[in-house]
Amino acid sequence: MDIINIIFAILSIGLGCFGWLAPRYTLGALDLQMGDTTMGMSEVRASAGCLFVGMGIGALILGTPEAYVMLGFCWSGAAAGRLTSIMVDGASRKKWIYFVVEAAVGIPAILLNL
């Protein structure tokens, strides 16, 4: 269980680094476009980047089941938002892939640590 938790935390950090350090790449991967300001890049660095980096680092530092279950709740929240988009905004292959990844981290992290 500890190894799986550490993998989930490192995955969070790794994926978050894309949003934080490569926001243009992340914008493209998410089918988003830059606007007239740099707020889009700022939002990607914050919400798709450092938020996940901070979650992963925090879980590793605390190392408690509660920290890892919270990591799972965060990923599951992202999966719930993605599923809402699939149902309300329309499905796409990319949305389903992201949903599966988010749920595949979130649900096991919760179940392993409750």
C-alpha positions in Angstrom: 0.0 0.0 0.0 2.8 2.4 0.8 4.4 1.9 -2.6 1.1 2.6 -4.4 0.5 5.8 -2.3 4.0 7.0 -3.2 3.4 6.3 -6.9 0.1 8.2 -6.8 1.9 11.2 -5.2 4.8 11.1 -7.7 2.3 10.9 -10.5 0.5 14.0 -9.1 3.8 15.8 -9.0 4.9 14.7 -12.4 1.7 15.6 -14.2 1.5 18.8 -12.3 5.0 19.8 -13.5 3.6 19.8 -17.1 1.0 22.4 -16.2 3.5 24.4 -14.1 6.6 24.4 -16.2 5.1 23.7 -19.7 1.8 25.6 -19.7 1.8 26.0 -23.5 2.1 22.3 -24.0 -0.6 21.8 -21.4 -2.9 24.3 -23.1 -2.5 22.3 -26.3 -3.0 18.9 -24.6 -6.3 20.3 -23.1 -7.4 21.8 -26.3 -7.3 25.3 -24.8 -6.1 28.5 -26.5 -4.3 31.6 -25.2 -6.4 34.8 -25.1 -5.4 38.4 -25.2 -3.8 38.2 -21.7 -1.5 35.8 -19.9 -4.3 34.8 -17.5 -4.8 31.5 -19.3 -1.1 30.5 -18.7 -1.4 31.7 -15.1 -4.5 29.5 -14.6 -2.8 26.5 -16.1 0.3 26.9 -14.0 -1.9 27.2 -10.9 -4.8 24.8 -11.3 -3.3 22.2 -13.6 0.2 22.6 -12.4 1.3 23.6 -8.9 -2.0 22.5 -7.3 -1.1 18.9 -8.2 2.5 19.4 -7.3 1.6 20.7 -3.9 -0.9 17.9 -3.3 1.7 15.3 -4.2 4.5 16.9 -2.1 2.2 17.4 0.8 1.1 13.8 0.8 4.7 12.6 0.7 5.8 14.9 3.5 2.9 14.0 5.8 2.9 10.3 4.7 -0.3 9.6 6.6 -3.3 7.7 5.3 -5.3 10.9 5.7 -2.9 12.7 3.4 -3.1 10.0 0.7 -6.9 9.8 1.0 -7.1 13.6 0.5 -5.0 13.1 -2.6 -7.6 10.6 -3.7 -10.4 13.0 -3.0 -8.7 15.7 -5.1 -8.2 13.4 -8.1 -11.8 12.0 -7.7 -13.1 15.6 -7.7 -11.3 16.2 -11.0 -12.9 12.9 -12.3 -16.3 14.1 -11.2 -15.9 17.4 -12.9 -14.7 15.6 -16.1 -17.7 13.2 -16.0 -20.0 16.2 -15.6 -18.5 17.7 -18.7 -18.9 14.5 -20.6 -22.6 14.3 -19.7 -23.4 18.1 -20.0 -21.0 19.4 -22.6 -20.6 16.2 -24.7 -18.2 13.3 -24.8 -14.9 13.0 -26.6 -12.2 10.4 -26.6 -9.8 12.8 -24.8 -12.3 13.6 -22.1 -12.8 9.9 -21.5 -9.1 9.2 -21.3 -8.6 12.0 -18.8 -11.6 10.8 -16.8 -10.2 7.2 -16.6 -6.8 8.5 -15.4 -8.3 10.8 -12.8 -10.6 8.0 -11.5 -7.8 5.4 -11.6 -5.8 7.5 -9.2 -8.6 8.9 -7.1 -10.7 5.9 -6.3 -7.9 3.5 -5.4 -6.2 6.2 -3.3 -9.4 6.7 -1.3 -10.2 3.0 -1.0 -6.6 2.0 0.1 -6.5 4.7 2.8 -9.9 4.9 4.4 
